[in-house]
């Protein structure tokens, strides 16, 4: 059987991953908000994690028991608000590029 030719990889501008912008906790659940930036501006990704402990120590997983779904919803709501706050900060920073000038009369 002949090999099918591979399609060329899409060329995308590399994103500059700036790192963790915030972490919101709810017991053993946490939502990490990651800030990324490219020439098109900043954007945010989130990571939902549950921490557990076993005989070998502490670990993180993305598997959430059904009993924790209400806490996940509450955590997601808090993370959404934090992302909106961070985006507003980005907009404010973009609008203050130069020194403050007095308003014209």
Backbone torsions as a table, in degrees:
resi	resn	phi	psi	omega
1	UNK	NA	130.4	-178.1
2	UNK	-75.2	143.6	177.8
3	UNK	-74.6	138.4	177.1
4	UNK	-77.9	133.4	179.8
5	UNK	-64.1	139.9	179.3
6	UNK	-79.7	140.6	176.5
7	UNK	-76.2	146.6	179.7
8	UNK	-64.0	146.4	179.1
9	UNK	-66.1	143.1	176.6
10	UNK	-66.7	136.2	176.7
11	UNK	-91.2	118.5	177.6
12	UNK	-125.7	149.8	177.4
13	UNK	-67.2	132.3	-179.7
14	UNK	-65.5	137.5	177.6
15	UNK	-85.5	144.4	175.8
16	UNK	-97.5	107.8	-178.6
17	UNK	-80.4	113.8	-175.8
18	UNK	-90.3	-17.3	175.5
19	UNK	112.1	-169.2	-174.2
20	UNK	-68.5	125.9	178.4
21	UNK	-96.3	-32.3	-178.8
22	UNK	-167.3	157.7	172.9
23	UNK	-133.9	129.0	178.8
24	UNK	-116.4	131.3	-176.1
25	UNK	-117.1	148.9	174.6
26	UNK	-144.2	89.9	-176.1
27	UNK	65.0	-126.5	179.9
28	UNK	-89.1	8.0	175.8
29	UNK	-102.6	145.3	174.4
30	UNK	-144.5	150.6	174.2
31	UNK	-120.1	117.6	178.9
32	UNK	-97.9	129.1	179.1
33	UNK	-104.5	122.6	-178.5
34	UNK	-106.4	132.1	177.2
35	UNK	-100.6	130.5	178.0
36	UNK	-124.1	154.4	-179.5
37	UNK	-145.0	143.2	174.3
38	UNK	-140.9	-174.3	179.6
39	UNK	-65.9	-14.8	178.5
40	UNK	-90.4	-3.8	178.2
41	UNK	118.7	-173.3	-177.1
42	UNK	-92.4	150.9	171.1
43	UNK	-146.9	164.4	-173.9
44	UNK	-125.3	141.3	171.3
45	UNK	-121.0	155.5	178.3
46	UNK	-124.7	153.8	178.7
47	UNK	-133.2	120.3	179.3
48	UNK	-97.9	127.3	-172.4
49	UNK	-136.3	142.8	171.4
50	UNK	-114.4	128.6	178.3
51	UNK	-95.5	136.2	175.7
52	UNK	-139.2	162.8	-179.6
53	UNK	-123.9	136.3	172.0
54	UNK	-131.0	-168.2	-175.8
55	UNK	-62.8	-19.9	-179.9
56	UNK	-97.2	0.4	177.1
57	UNK	125.1	-160.1	-178.9
58	UNK	-90.3	143.6	-179.2
59	UNK	-141.4	156.9	173.8
60	UNK	-112.3	144.2	176.5
61	UNK	-142.2	159.4	174.7
62	UNK	-100.9	5.8	176.4
63	UNK	-86.2	123.3	-175.3
64	UNK	-116.9	125.3	176.7
65	UNK	-63.8	148.3	-179.1
66	UNK	-56.3	-32.1	-179.0
67	UNK	-65.0	-19.3	-177.7
68	UNK	-97.2	3.5	-174.9
69	UNK	-63.4	-35.4	178.1
70	UNK	-65.5	-40.3	176.0
71	UNK	-65.7	-35.1	176.4
72	UNK	-62.7	-42.5	178.8
73	UNK	-61.8	-42.8	178.6
74	UNK	-64.2	-43.0	178.6
75	UNK	-63.9	-41.8	178.6
76	UNK	-63.0	-38.3	178.0
77	UNK	-64.5	-42.8	177.6
78	UNK	-64.7	-41.7	-180.0
79	UNK	-64.7	-39.3	177.9
80	UNK	-59.9	-45.2	178.6
81	UNK	-62.5	-39.9	179.5
82	UNK	-66.5	-39.9	177.5
83	UNK	-63.0	-40.5	178.0
84	UNK	-62.3	-40.5	177.7
85	UNK	-62.4	-44.4	179.6
86	UNK	-65.0	-40.9	177.7
87	UNK	-63.8	-39.6	177.5
88	UNK	-62.8	-39.4	176.2
89	UNK	-63.0	-38.5	176.4
90	UNK	-62.5	-43.4	180.0
91	UNK	-64.8	-42.5	178.9
92	UNK	-61.6	-42.3	179.9
93	UNK	-65.0	-36.7	179.8
94	UNK	-70.0	-28.4	-178.1
95	UNK	-85.9	-6.0	-179.4
96	UNK	-116.9	54.5	-177.9
97	UNK	-72.2	-33.3	-175.8
98	UNK	-119.3	179.8	178.5
99	UNK	-67.2	152.2	177.6
100	UNK	-65.4	132.9	177.2
101	UNK	-112.7	145.3	178.0
102	UNK	-65.5	149.3	178.9
103	UNK	-68.2	139.4	177.9
104	UNK	-69.7	149.1	179.8
105	UNK	-96.5	NA	NA
